[in-house]
């Protein structure tokens, strides 16, 4: 199994967990919380970019977990 990244989109920042697996065993490589810098007016995407840089995450698949408060679902008629 390749490296897997899980991002938890929280009210005050992002929590990023990175894991890898082999032969049916999963190993948690790192977990880090990156708070928003409110003084700089930092957005969640800025915090996520900073986390990706600090954790040396490259391109790849990620799973995003977001609370209902952050998601808007609409029906669109086509």
C-alpha positions as CSV (number, residue, x, y, z in Angstrom):
1,X,0.0,0.0,0.0
2,X,1.2,3.5,-0.8
3,X,1.4,6.4,1.6
4,X,-2.0,7.7,2.6
5,X,-2.7,11.2,3.8
6,X,-5.8,12.1,5.9
7,X,-6.7,15.8,6.4
8,X,-9.2,16.8,9.1
9,X,-10.5,20.3,8.3
10,X,-11.1,21.9,11.8
11,X,-12.4,25.3,12.9
12,X,-9.0,26.5,14.0
13,X,-6.8,24.8,11.5
14,X,-6.0,21.5,9.9
15,X,-4.9,18.2,11.4
16,X,-2.8,16.1,9.0
17,X,-2.1,12.4,9.5
18,X,0.2,10.4,7.2
19,X,0.3,6.6,7.2
20,X,1.8,3.8,5.1
21,X,1.2,0.1,5.0
22,X,2.7,-3.2,4.0
23,X,1.5,-6.8,4.1
24,X,-1.8,-5.8,5.7
25,X,-0.2,-3.7,8.5
26,X,-0.7,0.0,8.7
27,X,1.9,2.3,10.3
28,X,1.2,5.8,11.3
29,X,4.1,7.9,10.1
30,X,3.2,11.4,11.4
31,X,0.4,13.5,12.9
32,X,0.5,17.2,13.1
33,X,-1.9,20.1,13.8
34,X,-1.4,23.4,12.0
35,X,-3.4,26.3,13.5
36,X,-4.5,29.2,11.5
37,X,-2.5,32.4,12.1
38,X,-5.3,34.9,12.6
39,X,-3.0,37.8,12.9
40,X,-1.8,37.3,9.3
41,X,-5.4,36.5,8.1
42,X,-4.3,33.0,7.1
43,X,-6.9,30.8,5.4
44,X,-7.4,27.0,5.8
45,X,-5.8,26.5,2.4
46,X,-2.7,28.5,3.6
47,X,-2.4,26.3,6.7
48,X,-2.8,23.2,4.5
49,X,0.0,24.4,2.1
50,X,2.2,25.1,5.1
51,X,1.5,21.6,6.5
52,X,2.3,20.0,3.1
53,X,5.6,21.9,3.0
54,X,6.6,21.0,6.5
55,X,5.7,17.4,6.1
56,X,7.3,17.2,2.7
57,X,4.1,15.8,1.1
58,X,4.2,15.5,-2.6
59,X,1.3,15.0,-5.1
60,X,-0.9,12.1,-4.3
61,X,-4.3,11.1,-3.0
62,X,-5.7,12.4,0.2
63,X,-8.9,11.9,2.2
64,X,-10.5,15.1,3.5
65,X,-12.7,15.0,6.6
66,X,-14.8,18.1,7.2
67,X,-17.6,18.9,9.7
68,X,-21.1,19.6,8.4
69,X,-20.6,23.3,9.3
70,X,-17.9,23.6,6.6
71,X,-19.8,21.9,3.8
72,X,-22.6,23.2,1.7
73,X,-24.5,20.7,-0.4
74,X,-27.0,22.0,-3.0
75,X,-29.2,20.4,-5.6
76,X,-28.5,21.8,-9.1
77,X,-31.0,21.3,-11.9
78,X,-29.4,20.8,-15.3
